[in-house]
Amino acid sequence: MSLMGIDIGTTGCKVVVFSEDGKTLSSAYAEYDIKHPDPQSTELDSIGVWNSIKSNIRIAASQVASSDPVQAISTSSLGEAVVPVSADRKILGPSMLMNDARGNEYLESVRCRISDTECFQIAGNAVGSQFGFTKLMWIRDNKPGLYRQTWKFLNWGSFVAFMLGAEPCVDYSLANRFLLFDINACNWSERLLAIAGLERSKLPDCVPAGSIIGVVPAPIAGELSLQAGTPIACGSHDQCANALGCGVIHPGEAMYGMGTFPTILPIYDAALPPEKMVEFGLNMEHHALPGVFVSFAYHMGGSVVKWYRDTFAAAESKSIKEQGGDIYPKLFSELPDEPGSLFVLPNFAPMGPPDFLSDSSGVILGLRNYTQRGEILKAILESNVFALKISVENLKSLGVPIRNYKAVGGGSRSDEAIQIAADILDSPFECPAVGEAGALGAAILAGTACGVYGSAAQATSLLVKIRKVFNPDKEKVAQYRDLFDFYRHFSKDLTDLTQQWNEFRKKRKILIDESPVDVQQNVRYCQIRMGSSTP
């Protein structure tokens, strides 16, 4: 018996077919481009992306069709973007992404009617422009014909399931990304809908992740090399699917995503105080499993590692890439053993909670004429963990301790990077053997829904294999504790200084080029280039 997980991201989609015991049987991947029809717009071509996803499904399914045909399907997807569809499954328009600026103009009026704390009490989030509701308000007012024609606005996980033959449904984690969902009632919020002036009928039904929501009909099955009647299970938000796919299912555990957006996703089982969560810049969302919640601590510091590669090792990287290799193992082999030879403020790119900085700059402190490049890379890696540890400490103060982490993402291929995180956070880290946690999480939802596994816990115990365990080095833990105190004490001062520097540079830019720097446009461009789908 095989299970298909469809992982839909901002810039690409991967379809993986797993055996019942978790072996990868087939896979297919395709990238697609983000579109910018005008400077304010950031969207996906819904038809083009759907064609890419269909092609991936066909390729992955055809490779196992004769030997081990797919028995159930589910999805993992980016959060806020939605696709307008008709009742007869026609795609009616493009999909506006989270960093699309259209709709931002509604935030002031919304905040006049509901405070951030009140909004959090209902939806688990403070008011923000990244969520789907402002995009729907913009379509309503600026494309009334499209709004009237649209039967449902579906996020990408719901949309793919719908186009495969399922009913229009959304799980609680993805519903959360509209900022119209009541996390306590597990349904759409009448108050938030009224504030936004949006119709409940335009939204899908809310169901738990892993619910059977339909089957693949014969015409679509034939087109995609699937069996007619294959069950379709409701999927989840990609971050939650990633956590499920690496075995993070119990309170006290956390996923540590090591990619462009370093992300810590902890699990807990009780509501947290809205005032403090808003103060700390944290959200609250249902996990893909019943009865537990997650939050996101994140920033964009992973892009600084790419900057380091392209700045300090551009020629080497190009040469090794041309030979089919990867420069990162060599760069990580140059890391010094001892912590803290340099200090880095990782604000090279947009930062997440608690401060959500956009107009800041990075700092490398302590450079000497004998500094080695490996010291710079190590300080970058350390700073990325320090920035996340602020949120870890804030959650701990609210009664959400993290006992252990599971590392996923491209950075988890580096044992050195994982060990640094284990030492700074003073916690064991496990590195799962699976390379596609999001797709595996979706496959687990599919398998649990159709009875292949008795529970998600049984599924993860069977499917999630650990490649290596990293225990904190107590001597380095003590050193990093002092360095974190330095970071916490001086990062605010350094951030203030960099903002003053940016203001100075902007004034100089006006004098020289007679054009101001559009900081928000630079932020959006950076997010677009890095393929952001993180809330």
N, C-alpha and C positions, 0 to 999 in steps of 0.2 A: 504494500500500500504506500502511495506517495502523496505528498501534500505540497501545494504551491503557495509560496509567499510572494506577494507583489509589493515591492518597496518603491514608492513614488516620491522622488525628491524634487527640489527646485530646478535643478539643471540636468537631471538624469533619472532613469528608472531601471531597477534591476529586478528580474524575475528569477526565482530560484525554486527548483523542485527538490524536496528532501525526501529521503526514505523515512519509514516509520521510526527508525532508530537514529535519525539525525544526519545520515550521510548525504552529501550533495550529489544528486543524480544528474542534474543539468542546470544550466543557467544562461541568461542572456542579458546584455546591458546595452542601453542606448542613451546618448546625450541629446539634449535639445537646447535651443537658445532662448534666453530671455529677450523679450521685445520691448522697445522704447519708442512708441509712436510719436511721443513728444516728451519734453524734459520732465514733465510731472508723472509720466506713465511708466509703470513697470509691470509687465504682464506676460503670460504664457499664451501661445496660440493653442487653444484647447483642442482643435481638430488635429493639428499636427502632432501634439503630444499624445493624444489618444491613439493615433496611427502608430506612433513609436511603441507605445505600451502594447498594443495588439500584436505588433511584429515580435516583440519580446516574448509574449505569451505563446505565440505560435511556435517560435524557435525552441523555447524551453519545453513545451508540452510535446512537440513532435519527437524530441529525442528520447522520450520515455513512453510514447503512445503504445508501442507494441509490447514492451517488456514490463512496464510498471505504470499504467496510466494514472493520471492525477485523480485523487478521490475527493478532494475538497480544496477550496481556495479562500484566502483572506488577504487583506491589504494592510500596509503601513504607509502613512502619507504625511507630507508637509501639512501644516496646520491651518493657517488663516485663509488661504486662497480658495475661492469658490468658482464653480462653473455653472452658468445658467443653462437649464435644459427644459425641453418640452415634455409633455406627458407621454409622447410617442418616441422618446429617447433620441431627440434631435438636439445637437449642440447649437446654442443660440448666440454665443459670443465668447470673447477671450476671458481669461482668468486673471483678475487683478491680484498681484502679490502683496505681501505684508508691507513692503516698503514703497508701495505706490502712494504718491502724495495726494491723489484725488480722494476727497473725503475728509482730509485733515481740518477743513474749515468748520466742520460740525462739532469739534471737540469743545469749544468754548460754550456753546449753547447746551451741550450735554452736561458739562460740569456745573452749569448753573442750576441744573435740576437734580443732580445726584453727586454726592461727594465721593472721593476715592474710597473712603472707609465703608460707606454705604454700598457702593458698587462691589467691593470685595466681599462684604457679607452675603451678597446674592451670588456673585459670579466667580469669586475666587481670584479676581484680578482688579487692579485699579483701572480707571479709564485711560485708554491709549489708542493711538491711531493705527497701530499694527493689526488690530482685530478686524474681523470681517464686517462688523455692523456698519462702520463708516463707509465702506465700499458699496454696500447695498443701499445706503442712504444716497450716495452720489449717483448710482445708477437710477434710482427712483426719480431723482430730480433732474438729471442731465440726459438720461436716455429712457424717457417714460415709455416709449414703445417697446423697448427691450424688457423693461420691468413688467409691463402688462403681459407680454407674451410668455414670460418665464413661468413655468409651472413650479419648479423647485430650484433653489440655489444649493448646490451640493459641493462640499469640500472634495478634495481629489480622491480620498479613499472611498467615500460614498459614491462619487461619480463613476469610478471604475467598476465598482460592484453593480451599480445601476445599469451601466452600459453592457455588462455581462449577463444581465437578466434579473438582478435582485430588485427588491422594493427599495424606495428611497429612504434609507435609514442612516443614522449617524450614532456613533457610540458617544459616551459621556465625555471622554477626553477630547475628542475633536469638536464636539458641540461647544466645549469650553472656549474654543478659539474664535467664536463669533462675538463674544461678550454679550450674549443674549440668553445664556443658559443659567438656570438656577441649580447650583451644585448640591443644594440640600434637597430640593424636590426632584432632582434628576429629570428635569423637563425644562422647556422654554419658559422664561420669566415674562409674565404679563406686564410687569412694571417696566422692565428694560425694553421690551417691544414697544410699549406705549411711548417711552422717552425717545426712542429712535424713530417712531412713526412707521414701523415695519409690520408686515402682515405675517401672522403665525402660519398661514396656509402656504407661504412661499418656502418654508423650511421643512426638512425631512423629519421623520419620526425619530425620537431618541430611544435607543435600546442599549443594553449592555454589550460591550465588546465580546465577540465570540458567540453571538446569537446567530442562528441560521436565518438569513433574510431572503433566500431565494435559491433557485437552481439555474444552471446554464441551459437555455433552450436549444433544441436541435440545430437551427440555422446558425447560431453563433458558435456552437460547439464544433460544427463541421468546418467553419471558417478558421478556427483557432486550434485545431487538432486536439480538442477536449472531448470528453464523453458527454453526451446529452444527459441532463439531469444531475450533473456534478454540483454538490451543495456549495453555496457561497455563504461564508460567515462574515459578520460585521467586523471590520478591522479597527485600528486605533491610530492615535497620533504617533508619529514616527519615534519620538523620544520614548514614549511608553512601550512601543513595540521593541525598541532597542533594549530597554531594561528587561523586558520579558525574555528576549532572545539571549541575554547573557545570564539569566537566572536571578535577577534582582526582583524578588517577589514578596519579601517579608520586611516588616518594620525594622529599622536599624541597619538595613542594607542600602547601598547607593551604587548607581552606575556612574562611572567616570568616563565621559566621552572625550577622547583625545584627538581632536581634529581642528579645523579652522576655528570653530567655536568650542574651546574647552568648556565642558558642561558637567556639573554634578547634579544628579537627579536622585534625591533621597526619598525613601518610602516611610510613611507614618500612617497611623490609623485613627487619629482624632483631629477635629477641627482646631486650627490655630488662631490666636487672637488677631482680628483684622487690623487693629490700629498698629500693632507691632509689625505685622507682615507688610503693610503699606510703608511703614517707616524703613523697613529693611529692603524694600523693593522686590519682594518675593511674591510669587503667585501660589495658587493652590488648585490642583486639578486632579480628577479621578485618574487612577492608574488603569491599565487595561484589565486589571483583575478587580473583582468586587471587594468593597469594604476597606480599601486603602487608597491613599492619596500620594501625590508627588508634587514637588516644587522644582523650579529650574534656577540654578546658580550658573551663570555663564558670562563670558566676555569673548572678544574677538582676538585674543592674544595669540591664538595658534597661527594666525597669519603672519606674526612676527618671525616665526621659525622659517617660513617660506621667504620672507624678506631677507633674513640672515643668509639663507642658501643662495639667493639670487644676487646678494651684495658681496659676500665674502668667499663664495665658491662658484661663481657663475661659469667660468671656463671649465673647471673640473666637472661641474654638474652636466654641462652640455656634452662634454666628451664621454662621460660615463653613460649618459642617456643614449647617445648614438650607438654605444656598444650593447644596449639593452639592459644596462645596469641601473643602480640607484645610488645616489651620492650620500644618502642619509646614514647608512651604516658607518661610512668613513668619518663623517662629521661627528657622529655620536661617540666614535672611538677616541676622539680627541678631548672629550670632557675630562677636566681634572677631577681627582677623587674628592678633594676637600670642598666643602660648601663655602659660598659667600666671598669669593675673591673679588667680585664686583656686585653692584646693586643696580637693578633695572626697574624702572617704572614702566609697566607694559602697555601704557596708553597710546601705542602707535596707531591703534584703530579703535572703533567704538567699543566702549566698555559697558557691561551689564550692571546688575545689582551690586551694591546698594545705590550707586550714584548715577548710573546710566550716562556716562560722559560721552559727548561727541566732539566737542571743541577742545581737545586736549592734545598733548604730544608725549612721546616716550622720552625717557631719560636713561642714559647709561652712566653710572657714577663710579668713579674710582679707576678710570683708565690711566695706564702708564705707558711709557714707550717700550716696555718689555711685556705688555699684556699679550697673551696668546688668543687666537680667535676662539679656541675651545672654551676659554673662560667666559667669553661673551655669550656663546650659545648656552652654556650651563646657567648663567645668570638669567637669561630669557626664560628658560624652562622653570627655574625657581620662582621667578616673578609671576608666571602664569598660575602657579599653584597658590602663591601668597594671595593673589587677588581673589581666588575662589575661597580661600580659607576664611576670609571675612564673613562670607555668607554661612559657611560651616559653623563658625563660632556663634553667629546670630541665631541659627537654627537650634544649636545646642542650648542657648539661653532660653529658648521656648520649649524645651523638653523633647527635642528631636536629635538625640545623639546618633552618630553613624559608627557602627562597629566594624564594618568592613566594606571594601569597594571592589567592584569588578570593572576592569579597564577594557574599553572598546574603542574602535576608530583607528585611523592610520597611525597615530602616535603610539598606540599600544604595541606596535611591532618593535619598539625600542625598549629593551629591558632597562636601560639606563634612565630613560624618562619615567618609567613606572616606579623605579626605586626612589627617585627624587620625590615623587608624589607621596609614596609610602612614608618616607622619612619626615617630610614636612607635615603631613596630616597625622602622623603617628598612628597609623592604622594598617592592618594587612591589606594587600591588594591581590586579587586573583585575576589572571589573564585567561579568559576562555579561549579555547582552540578555534571556535567558530569565527569566520571572517565576516559574515553577513548577519549581524545580530538582528537588524530590522526585519529582513526577510524571514529569518528563523522565528522571530516573535510572531509574525503574521501566520506562519505555518503552524505554530503551536495553537494559536486561536482557532485555526481551521480544524486541526486535529481534535482539540478539546470539544469543539462545537458538534462534531459528528461522531463522538464517542470513541475515537481512537485512543485517547487518554482519559483517564478518570478525572483528572484535575490538572490545572496548570503546574502545580507542584510536582505531580508525577511526571509530567512532560519534561519539565526543566531538569529533573533528576536523571532522566533518561537521555536527553538530547544535549545538555550543556556540559561539555567536557572542559576541564581546566588544564591549560597548557603549563602554567607555572604559578607558584605562589611567591609573593614578595613580602617579607616581613620587615618592619622598620628596624633600622640600625639605631640602637639606643643612644650611642655616642653622637651620631648625626642628628637625631631627634632633638637633643639638648642644644646643639649648635643652631639648628633651624628655629628653635623656639626663640632664641635671642634675635636672630635675623628677622623673624616675623614681627617681633616687638618693634624693631627698627622700622620695618615696612609700615606697620600700622601707625606709628608715630609720625613718620616723615612723608608718607605718600601724599597726604593732604597738602602739606606745604609745597611739595614739588609740583603737584597738580596745579595749585594756585599760580606758581611761578610759570609753568608752561602756558597757562591760559593768558597770563600777562604778555608772555613772549608772542603768542599767537595774535593778540590784539596789536602789538607793535608791528608784527609782520603784515597784518592786514592794512594798517595805516600806510606802511611803506609801499605795499602793493597798489594802493589807491593812487599814491603819488607817482609811481612809476608807470603803471599800466592803465590808470584811470578806470579800473574795474575792481569792485570789491570781491573778496573771496566768499563764495557761497558754500558755507560750511556744511549745511544740510545736504546740498547736492553732492559734495565730496563724500559724505557719509553714505548716502544712497548708492553712489557709484562703487564705493568700497564693498558694501554689502552685496551688490549685484555681482561684482567681479569674483567675490569669494563664494557665491552660490548660497547666500544665507537663507535658511528656512527655520532658524531657531527663533522662539518667541521673544 
